[in-house]
Amino acid sequence: MPYKYRVQEPSAEIYERILSCETSAEISDCILNPVADLLGARSGVFLNICTSSSGSHHFGARDYVGDAPRSVDVYLEEGLYIRDPVMRPAINWLNGKAAAPTILTGSIEATTVHDAVYRDSFLLPYNIGHVVALAVPISTGLETQLACVGFHRRHMDKGFLPEQINYFQRLGPAIRSALYGLACRESIQLSDALAVAARESGVDMGYLILDEDLVVRNGNARGLDDMGLTGMQPGTSLLLGQVKQRLLSGDLQENEHFNIMATGHATVGVHVRNFHSFSGDVFYLVTTTSAGPSRAIGDACQKYGLTNREAEIALLIATGKCNASLGKEIGISLRTVENHLRSIYRKVGVSSRTQLVSRLLQIH
């Protein structure tokens, strides 16, 4: 039988319930269920679609109420959201092809959809005959994203009445405030993690933010460049692959620092820490420093067990200092320099200054 529903206006309680939403785990109770009830909808969905620094789309939090949860995965993973006529203006903004509106609302009837792929691969299989939806463009400084909610009726049901669509539009500012608040809280959480990392590193720092699926959610130009992502297709960086492999293998200790070898003898210092967003999702903050020769040699000296004095001498040798010059610079005699050099050669397993520098630069 067709689904029966009553027409009702938004109440003060609905506004209060929407605005009380403080975490993504509360979206069903605070937004989807009450609005679905108001509209007489058979299902409701929340989606978070983001754009990474490389320009690719990825998906954040999502929630669904209704009897076809699989439809959400199909909609996103098969790229059908790009074909959605209601979402198209919002996707254009997300791709940088349109100015940012404050909020977008729209509705469709399945029988009027001309895109056969969208209609036959999504609307018909999941019995979606009528849709009203809202998209909130959000830029927090760390990420550009769309927070979207949509409500559906079946083909056999009556369509949404004009007054119901009007009610939904009137709820738009409250829904926008709630969803924007969630995004801002998460941005603050990410910013706090970056501030801690920058304070601890004390250097010009690059960073990438990976979500729990190890998708790059954000990053600055320095981090993208250090990891070899600049000008490349997403997912093609061998350096980033090394970091992901360590995360997946479980070999990384909390707040671990390590070096990875880039092209030639360039070394990138990498520090990985995990943290939870305001909504409870796991993120990984990957900070980078272009280690350069001094940093690479310093790390290699530590690996070979050189003393602080021996490491200091090795660094000066790498700059081209002769024994007499480096002895004068650090205030030790020529004989002492030669004694230190013999110890350094023995520990590193080389017999000349050239071999020493080459060996230390190849450590990673």
C-alpha positions in Angstrom: 0.0 0.0 0.0 1.2 3.6 -0.6 2.8 5.2 2.4 0.3 7.5 4.2 1.6 10.6 5.9 0.2 13.8 7.5 1.3 17.3 6.6 2.7 19.2 9.6 4.7 22.3 10.1 8.1 22.4 11.8 7.8 22.9 15.5 10.1 24.6 18.0 11.0 21.2 19.3 12.4 20.2 15.9 14.6 23.2 15.6 15.9 22.6 19.1 16.6 19.0 18.4 18.5 19.8 15.2 20.6 22.5 16.9 21.4 20.1 19.8 23.4 17.9 17.5 27.1 18.0 18.7 28.7 14.8 17.2 28.3 12.9 13.9 26.9 10.0 16.0 23.9 12.1 16.9 22.9 13.0 13.3 20.3 10.2 13.0 18.5 11.1 16.3 18.9 14.9 16.0 18.4 15.5 12.2 17.4 12.5 10.1 14.7 10.9 12.2 12.8 14.1 13.2 13.0 15.6 9.7 12.0 12.3 8.0 9.0 12.2 10.3 8.1 15.8 9.5 8.2 15.2 5.8 6.7 11.7 5.8 9.9 10.3 4.2 10.6 6.6 4.1 14.4 7.1 4.4 17.0 9.8 5.2 20.7 10.1 4.6 23.6 12.2 5.8 26.8 12.3 3.7 30.1 14.1 3.9 32.0 14.6 0.6 35.4 16.2 0.8 38.1 17.4 -1.6 41.7 16.7 -0.8 44.6 19.0 -1.6 45.2 16.8 -4.7 41.7 17.6 -6.0 40.2 14.1 -5.6 37.0 13.4 -3.7 36.8 11.2 -0.6 34.0 10.5 1.8 33.9 11.2 5.5 31.1 10.6 8.0 27.8 9.1 6.7 24.6 8.0 8.3 21.3 6.5 7.1 17.8 5.7 8.4 15.6 3.4 6.3 15.5 0.0 4.8 18.2 0.3 2.1 21.5 1.2 3.7 23.4 -0.4 0.8 22.2 2.4 -1.4 24.6 4.9 0.3 27.6 2.8 -0.6 26.5 2.5 -4.2 25.7 6.2 -4.5 29.2 7.2 -3.3 31.5 4.4 -4.4 30.1 4.1 -7.9 30.3 7.9 -8.4 26.5 8.3 -8.8 26.5 11.4 -6.6 28.2 13.2 -9.5 25.1 12.4 -11.7 22.6 13.4 -9.1 20.7 16.5 -10.5 20.0 17.8 -7.0 23.7 17.6 -6.1 25.2 18.8 -9.3 25.4 22.5 -8.4 27.0 21.6 -5.1 29.6 19.3 -6.7 30.4 22.1 -9.2 31.3 24.3 -6.2 33.3 21.5 -4.6 35.3 21.2 -7.9 35.9 24.9 -7.9 33.6 25.5 -10.9 31.0 27.7 -9.2 30.8 30.3 -6.5 30.0 29.1 -3.0 26.4 29.4 -2.0 25.4 29.4 1.6 23.0 26.5 1.2 21.5 24.5 -1.6 18.2 22.8 -1.5 16.4 20.9 -4.3 13.9 18.1 -5.1 13.4 15.7 -7.9 10.9 13.1 -9.1 12.4 10.0 -10.5 10.2 10.0 -13.5 11.7 13.3 -14.6 15.3 12.2 -14.4 16.8 12.0 -17.9 20.1 10.4 -16.9 19.4 6.8 -17.6 22.5 5.5 -15.7 21.5 7.4 -12.5 17.9 6.4 -12.9 18.5 2.7 -13.7 21.5 2.1 -11.4 20.2 3.9 -8.4 16.7 5.3 -8.3 14.9 2.3 -9.6 16.8 -0.5 -7.9 16.4 1.2 -4.5 12.8 2.3 -5.0 13.6 6.0 -4.7 10.8 7.9 -6.4 10.9 11.3 -4.8 13.8 13.2 -3.2 14.4 16.4 -1.3 17.9 17.3 -0.4 20.1 19.9 1.1 23.8 20.5 0.7 26.0 22.8 2.9 29.3 23.9 1.3 31.9 24.2 4.1 35.4 25.6 4.1 37.1 25.4 7.4 40.7 26.4 6.3 41.8 22.8 6.6 39.4 21.2 4.2 36.7 21.9 1.6 33.6 19.7 2.0 29.9 19.2 1.4 27.7 18.2 4.2 24.5 16.8 2.7 21.2 15.5 3.9 18.5 13.9 1.7 15.0 12.4 2.3 13.2 9.9 0.0 9.9 8.4 -0.8 9.1 5.3 -2.8 7.8 5.3 -6.4 4.4 4.2 -5.2 4.1 7.0 -2.7 2.8 10.5 -3.3 5.5 13.1 -4.0 6.5 15.7 -1.5 3.9 18.5 -1.4 5.0 22.1 -2.1 4.3 23.1 1.5 6.5 20.2 2.7 9.4 21.3 0.5 8.9 24.8 1.9 9.0 23.4 5.4 12.3 21.6 4.6 13.7 24.8 3.2 12.8 26.7 6.4 14.7 24.1 8.3 17.8 24.7 6.2 19.5 27.3 8.3 19.2 25.2 11.4 20.5 22.1 9.6 23.4 24.2 8.2 24.3 25.6 11.6 24.4 22.1 13.1 26.5 20.6 10.3 28.8 23.6 10.1 29.3 23.4 13.8 30.4 19.7 13.5 32.9 20.6 10.8 34.3 23.5 12.8 34.7 21.3 15.9 36.6 18.8 13.8 38.8 21.5 12.3 39.7 22.8 15.7 40.7 19.3 16.7 42.9 19.0 13.7 44.4 22.4 14.2 45.3 21.6 17.8 47.1 18.5 16.6 49.0 20.5 14.0 49.9 23.2 16.6 51.4 20.5 19.0 53.4 19.0 16.1 54.7 22.4 15.0 55.7 23.3 18.5 57.5 20.0 19.1 59.4 20.1 15.7 60.5 23.7 16.0 61.1 23.7 12.2 59.4 24.6 9.0 57.0 21.7 8.9 55.1 19.9 6.2 52.0 17.9 7.0 49.5 15.5 5.6 46.3 14.3 7.3 45.2 10.8 6.6 41.8 9.4 7.7 41.3 5.9 9.1 41.2 4.5 5.5 44.6 6.2 4.9 43.2 8.6 2.4 44.9 12.0 2.2 42.3 14.3 3.7 44.5 17.4 3.7 48.0 18.7 3.6 50.1 21.8 3.0 52.3 22.5 0.0 55.5 21.5 2.0 54.0 18.2 3.1 52.7 17.3 -0.4 56.1 18.2 -1.9 58.1 16.3 0.7 56.0 13.2 0.1 56.4 13.4 -3.7 52.7 14.2 -4.3 53.1 17.5 -6.1 52.0 17.2 -9.7 51.2 13.5 -9.4 48.0 11.4 -9.5 46.7 10.6 -6.1 48.0 7.4 -4.6 51.1 7.2 -6.9 53.7 8.4 -4.4 56.2 5.7 -3.3 57.1 7.7 -0.2 53.5 7.9 0.9 53.2 4.2 0.2 56.1 3.5 2.6 54.3 5.4 5.3 51.0 3.6 4.7 52.7 0.3 4.7 54.2 1.0 8.1 50.8 2.0 9.4 49.1 -1.0 8.0 51.7 -3.4 9.3 51.4 -2.1 12.8 55.1 -1.6 13.1 54.9 2.1 14.0 55.0 3.1 17.6 53.0 6.0 18.9 54.6 9.3 17.9 57.4 7.6 16.1 60.0 9.4 14.0 61.8 7.8 11.0 63.5 8.7 7.8 62.7 7.6 4.3 64.8 7.9 1.2 63.5 10.0 -1.7 65.1 10.4 -5.1 68.9 10.4 -5.1 70.3 10.7 -1.6 67.6 13.1 -0.3 66.1 12.0 2.9 62.7 13.0 4.3 62.1 13.0 8.1 58.6 11.7 8.9 56.8 11.8 12.2 53.4 10.0 12.6 50.9 10.5 15.4 47.3 9.3 15.6 44.5 11.2 17.2 40.7 11.2 17.4 38.6 13.9 15.9 35.8 15.6 17.8 33.4 13.1 16.3 35.6 10.1 17.5 37.0 9.3 14.0 40.7 8.2 13.9 43.1 10.4 11.9 46.8 10.2 11.3 48.9 13.4 11.3 52.0 12.9 9.2 54.5 15.7 9.6 57.6 16.0 7.4 60.9 17.8 7.3 63.2 17.7 4.3 66.1 16.3 6.1 68.8 17.3 3.7 72.5 16.2 4.1 73.0 17.5 7.7 69.9 15.8 9.1 70.6 12.6 7.1 74.1 12.4 8.4 73.1 13.2 11.9 70.6 10.4 11.9 73.1 8.0 10.3 75.7 8.8 13.0 73.2 7.9 15.7 72.5 4.6 13.9 76.2 3.7 13.7 76.7 4.5 17.4 79.0 7.5 16.9 79.6 9.7 20.0 78.4 13.3 20.0 82.0 14.4 19.2 82.4 11.9 16.5 79.1 13.0 14.9 80.2 16.6 15.1 83.4 15.7 13.2 81.5 13.6 10.6 79.3 16.6 9.9 82.2 18.9 9.5 83.9 16.4 7.1 80.8 16.4 5.0 81.1 20.2 4.6 84.6 19.7 3.2 86.7 20.7 6.2 90.2 19.3 6.4 91.5 17.8 9.6 93.4 20.9 10.7 90.4 23.2 10.0 87.9 21.2 11.8 90.2 20.7 14.8 90.7 24.4 15.0 86.9 25.0 14.7 86.0 22.7 17.6 89.1 23.3 19.7 90.9 20.0 19.6 94.4 19.0 18.4 95.2 17.5 15.0 96.1 14.2 16.7 92.8 14.0 18.5 91.0 14.6 15.2 92.9 11.7 13.6 92.1 9.5 16.6 88.4 10.3 16.3 88.5 9.7 12.5 90.0 6.2 13.0 87.2 5.4 15.5 84.6 6.8 13.1 86.0 4.7 10.1 85.9 1.6 12.2 82.3 2.0 13.4 81.0 2.9 9.9 83.1 0.4 8.1 84.9 2.7 5.6 88.5 3.7 5.0 88.3 7.2 3.5 86.5 10.5 3.9 84.7 10.1 0.6 83.4 6.7 1.6 82.4 8.0 5.0 80.2 10.8 3.6 78.7 8.5 0.9 77.9 5.8 3.5 76.3 8.2 5.9 74.1 9.8 3.2 72.8 6.4 2.1 71.4 5.5 5.6 67.6 5.5 5.7 
